[in-house]
Amino acid sequence: MKRIRTSFEMDLKEKTIIIPGAAQGLGAEIQKEIAQQGVNLALVDLDEGKFDETVRASSSADVGVEG
């Protein structure tokens, strides 16, 4: 996967990022990419079923996940 690029470099390791809509669509893609960068995630979504799957999958990465 491609690394998310910004116009400035910022070390996000050990930071926490809140991602709304994390269970599907753009939110899901963003959280997958960011999880690979060693960033802690605070995930939010209204769809409990998909959300629980997303939290379990993200928790298997080597990052902290709160959902």
C-alpha positions in Angstrom: 0.0 0.0 0.0 1.0 3.6 -0.6 2.0 5.7 2.4 -0.3 8.7 3.0 1.6 11.8 1.9 1.1 15.3 3.2 2.7 18.6 2.2 4.8 18.4 5.4 6.5 15.5 7.2 5.1 14.7 10.6 6.2 11.8 12.9 2.9 10.1 13.8 4.3 7.1 15.6 2.8 6.7 19.1 0.2 9.4 18.3 -3.5 8.8 18.4 -5.7 9.6 15.4 -9.5 9.6 15.5 -11.1 8.2 12.4 -14.9 8.6 12.0 -16.7 6.2 9.6 -13.9 3.6 10.1 -15.9 0.5 9.3 -16.4 1.2 5.6 -15.5 3.3 2.6 -12.9 6.0 2.9 -12.7 5.7 6.7 -11.9 2.0 6.4 -9.1 2.6 3.8 -7.6 5.4 5.9 -7.5 3.4 9.1 -5.9 0.4 7.3 -3.2 2.6 5.9 -2.5 4.5 9.1 -2.4 1.3 11.2 0.5 0.1 9.1 2.4 3.3 10.1 2.4 2.4 13.9 -0.2 5.0 14.8 -2.7 4.4 17.6 -6.3 4.5 16.4 -9.5 5.7 17.9 -12.2 4.3 15.6 -15.8 5.5 15.4 -18.7 4.1 13.3 -22.5 3.7 13.5 -22.6 0.2 12.0 -21.8 -2.0 15.0 -21.4 -5.2 13.1 -18.9 -3.9 10.6 -17.3 -1.8 13.2 -16.6 -4.8 15.5 -14.9 -6.6 12.5 -12.8 -3.5 11.8 -11.7 -3.2 15.4 -10.7 -6.9 15.6 -8.8 -6.6 12.3 -7.0 -3.4 13.3 -6.2 -4.9 16.7 -4.1 -7.6 15.1 -1.7 -4.9 13.8 1.0 -3.8 16.2 -0.9 -0.6 17.3 -3.3 0.4 20.0 -7.0 0.5 19.0 -9.9 1.9 20.9 -13.4 1.4 19.5 
